[in-house]
Amino acid sequence: MTSPPPRIDAHQHFWKLDRGDYGWLTTDLAPLYSDFHPEDLLPHLKETGITGTILVQAAPTEAETDYMLSLAAAHDFILGVVGWTDFDRPDAPDRILEMSKHPKLVGLRPMIQDIKDDLWMLTPAVSNALAAMTQAGLTFDALTLPRHLPPLLTLLEKHPNLTVVVDHGSKPEIRDGGFNAWANDMTEIARETSAYCKLSGLVTEASENWTIGELKPYVDHLLIIFGPNRLIWGSDWPVCTLAASFTDWHAATVDLLSDLSADEVDRVWNLNAIEAYKLAPS
């Protein structure tokens, strides 16, 4: 009997509130204001056939990155960690090269969406940090909003050898019907660069009672411009639970990708993550 193909959740989080470095995480986000550990995620992975994950930073501290790497060392299903370091530090390039020696650190993610200066990503300090990431073979996760897409294109053109993944489709304003400007800017990113894009985080940008029909124009556009070879699935668990359970978002994705071939589905669920994060093949 043939085993089902491996599948990767390329974007999930864990956190412990008493660590104290999740400034964005307040009691206003009641469903998220709790500890989330590997044992909380494992039942969802088993139910949906997910065999491995990429654990992504949720706090702008190296201490949280160390915490995530300790979890990855203890749990084989965590295939890699996207961490954080301060790109503005004068010694950031050296720090990045040192951090890259950890076998499960596969990328870094500054929290661009929370930085007031939309052009921060184009500063000399960031450029030096990205050059070090390229040298180290680390992947840059771009946590951007639609307004960041024009400077992101400039960044990508300046660093053509840097592997970049745009998180959450750059968070299109689905609930407000924002489509055209986002679609045009994402098309430029897809056409002019080799960036990947994560099919994740969309349900929390949609209406409270979202439907697959509401998500479909955005997913279809991403499929057209990036193609199945550059889209990567992620749950964004537990953040997704603000709008959908892990299982519901997984099922919605299966529906949204139903027109793809088996090989194309395998790219989105597995092979693209392996390529983008330079993982050992499952």
HELIX and SHEET records of a PDB file:
HELIX    1   1 LEU A   17  ARG A   19  5                                   3    
HELIX    2   2 ALA A   30  LEU A   32  5                                   3    
HELIX    3   3 PRO A   38  THR A   48  1                                  11    
HELIX    4   4 GLU A   62  ALA A   74  1                                  13    
HELIX    5   5 ALA A   92  MET A   99  1                                   8    
HELIX    6   6 ILE A  112  ASP A  114  5                                   3    
HELIX    7   7 TRP A  120  LEU A  122  5                                   3    
HELIX    8   8 PRO A  124  ALA A  136  1                                  13    
HELIX    9   9 PRO A  146  HIS A  148  5                                   3    
HELIX   10  10 LEU A  149  LYS A  158  1                                  10    
HELIX   11  11 ASP A  167  SER A  170  5                                   4    
HELIX   12  12 ILE A  174  ASP A  176  5                                   3    
HELIX   13  13 ASN A  180  GLU A  192  1                                  13    
HELIX   14  14 VAL A  203  GLU A  205  5                                   3    
HELIX   15  15 ILE A  212  PHE A  226  1                                  15    
HELIX   16  16 VAL A  239  LEU A  242  5                                   4    
HELIX   17  17 PHE A  246  LEU A  256  1                                  11    
HELIX   18  18 ALA A  262  ASP A  266  1                                   5    
HELIX   19  19 ARG A  267  LEU A  271  3                                   5    
HELIX   20  20 ASN A  272  ALA A  276  1                                   5    
SHEET    1   A 8 ILE A   8  GLN A  12  0                                        
SHEET    2   A 8 GLY A  52  VAL A  56  1                                        
SHEET    3   A 8 ILE A  78  GLY A  83  1                                        
SHEET    4   A 8 LEU A 105  LEU A 108  1                                        
SHEET    5   A 8 THR A 139  ALA A 142  1                                        
SHEET    6   A 8 VAL A 164  VAL A 166  1                                        
SHEET    7   A 8 TYR A 196  LEU A 199  1                                        
SHEET    8   A 8 LEU A 231  TRP A 233  1                                        
END                                                                             
